[in-house]
Amino acid sequence: MNLNHLIRMANSIGDFFEAMPDRAEGLEGIANHIQKFWEPRMRTDLLDFLDQHPDGRAPDVGLSAIVLQAINQDRERLRPKAAA
């Protein structure tokens, strides 16, 4: 999947949850949504992007602050489990 599209999707999720009055609940909502509804390769691509760009920014694309915080906060939970 196109990385720019993944980041736009993640930022859209972030826009929705950022409207919540409780920031901790919003952060949890973002991580929970990505874990539940994104397939493993999508999550891997997003985490690989952050490995290369820890600030969540590349020349042509960037994660919103709330999405970056949510992913960094729950990074291990979002990492797909290796096949047994």
C-alpha positions in Angstrom: 0.0 0.0 0.0 1.1 3.5 -0.7 2.8 5.1 2.3 1.3 8.5 1.7 -2.1 6.9 1.7 -1.4 5.1 5.0 -0.3 8.3 6.6 -3.4 10.2 5.4 -5.6 7.4 6.8 -3.7 7.5 10.1 -4.1 11.2 10.3 -7.8 11.0 9.6 -8.2 8.5 12.5 -6.2 11.0 14.6 -8.5 13.9 13.6 -11.5 11.9 14.8 -10.0 10.9 18.1 -8.3 14.3 18.8 -11.8 15.7 19.2 -12.3 13.7 22.4 -12.1 15.7 25.5 -9.8 13.1 27.2 -6.5 13.0 25.4 -5.5 9.6 26.9 -8.8 8.2 25.7 -8.1 9.6 22.2 -4.6 8.2 22.1 -5.9 4.8 23.1 -8.6 5.0 20.5 -6.1 5.7 17.7 -3.8 2.8 18.7 -6.8 0.5 19.2 -8.3 1.3 15.8 -5.0 0.8 14.0 -4.4 -2.5 15.9 -7.9 -3.9 15.2 -8.6 -2.7 11.7 -5.3 -2.4 9.9 -3.8 -5.5 8.5 -0.3 -6.5 9.7 1.6 -5.3 6.6 0.0 -1.9 6.9 1.1 -1.6 10.5 4.5 -2.9 9.6 4.9 -0.2 6.8 3.8 2.5 9.3 6.3 1.3 11.9 9.1 1.0 9.3 8.4 4.6 8.3 8.8 5.7 11.9 12.0 3.7 12.2 13.4 5.8 9.3 11.7 9.0 10.3 11.4 9.1 14.2 9.8 12.6 14.0 7.0 11.2 11.8 8.0 13.6 8.9 9.3 12.9 5.4 9.7 15.6 2.7 6.3 14.9 1.2 4.3 13.5 4.1 4.0 13.6 7.9 2.0 12.2 10.8 0.0 14.5 13.0 1.3 15.0 16.6 -1.5 12.9 18.2 -1.0 10.0 15.8 2.8 10.1 16.3 2.3 10.1 20.1 -0.3 7.2 20.0 1.9 5.0 17.8 5.1 5.6 19.8 3.2 5.0 23.1 1.8 1.6 21.9 4.5 0.7 19.4 5.0 -2.9 20.6 1.3 -3.5 20.7 1.0 -2.4 17.1 3.9 -4.5 15.9 2.4 -7.6 14.2 3.3 -10.9 15.9 5.7 -13.2 14.0 4.0 -16.3 12.5 4.6 -19.3 14.6 
